[in-house]
Amino acid sequence: RVSMLRHVVLFQFKDETPPEKVTEIEEAFCALPERISEITGFEWGTDVSVQGFARGFTHCFLVTTADEADRDAYGTHPEHQEFLALSRPHVEQILTFDYFVQDAYAKG
């Protein structure tokens, strides 16, 4: 069975962050999978929930790596560090959550 480590990142941008800067940050995050070989999967989107529990978080990015070593290599990679330098001044809050995928539908 192949292991997968998911790294979930939620962003709440500062109120004064202009939409063009948010777009630039989205595009920069989306470029990372092509630049960091340890990333094996990537998804992102913005909140569309009607429940009202997002607590100001508007963006979710889901980065998949094989294991902790690959996640750590991604985290310290110069391209990721450059992304952090770009995004940090514009982020009010960030939440990260890492987990190993548990396949609820595994057979056998």
Stockholm file with secondary structure:
# STOCKHOLM 1.0

chainA/1-108         RVSMLRHVVLFQFKDETPPEKVTEIEEAFCALPERISEITGFEWGTDVSVQGFARGFTHCFLVTTADEADRDAYGTHPEHQEFLALSRPHVEQILTFDYFVQDAYAKG
#=GR chainA/1-108 SS CCCCEEEEEEEEECTTCCHHHHHHHHHHHHHHHHHCTTCCEEEEEECCCSSCCCTTCCEEEEEEESSHHHHHHHHHCHHHHHHHHHHGGGEEEEEEEEEECCCTTCCC
#=GC SS_cons         CCCCEEEEEEEEECTTCCHHHHHHHHHHHHHHHHHCTTCCEEEEEECCCSSCCCTTCCEEEEEEESSHHHHHHHHHCHHHHHHHHHHGGGEEEEEEEEEECCCTTCCC
//
